[in-house]
Amino acid sequence: MRLSFPNPSRSFDACNSRVLFWGYDGAIEVSFFVEAEALKLLCPEMDGAETGFLNAFDTACNRIHEVANKAYIGGSKGAYGYTLSADDF
């Protein structure tokens, strides 16, 4: 099943330099993290401030959702959190 992404919310995790967002498989909420290196690959011009991370996420949102779907489909059932790294893109 493909995930849906009806919630446009995303947040910056400063401690780990990544952006958190959520997908949904029916009623099941699935957490995703996009690492800094992945965002820099997708948007090389991004700056290292919180707004830079969030703007890079917004710019590449469709691509990030595609990769999240692939990671979820290939993942094990019962896993509710995924980290997307530069290698995933």
C-alpha positions, 0 to 999 in steps of 0.5 A, spaced: 500 500 500 502 506 498 502 511 503 498 518 503 501 525 506 495 529 508 499 532 513 504 538 510 507 539 517 514 537 518 519 539 523 527 540 524 530 536 529 536 540 531 540 535 535 540 530 529 540 535 523 534 532 520 527 534 518 521 529 521 515 528 517 509 523 517 506 519 512 499 514 513 498 507 512 490 508 513 490 509 520 497 508 522 502 514 522 509 512 520 515 517 522 520 519 517 527 523 518 531 526 512 538 527 514 542 533 512 546 530 507 540 528 503 537 535 503 544 538 501 544 533 495 537 535 493 538 542 494 545 544 494 544 551 495 541 550 502 544 553 508 545 550 515 539 554 518 533 551 520 529 555 515 534 552 510 533 545 512 525 546 512 525 550 505 530 544 502 524 539 504 519 543 501 522 544 495 524 537 494 517 534 497 515 530 492 521 527 491 522 525 498 515 522 498 517 518 493 523 515 496 519 515 503 514 510 499 519 506 496 522 505 503 516 503 507 514 498 501 521 495 502 521 495 510 519 490 515 512 490 517 512 493 524 517 498 523 514 505 524 520 510 523 524 510 517 531 515 516 532 517 509 539 518 507 543 521 501 544 514 499 536 513 498 536 518 493 
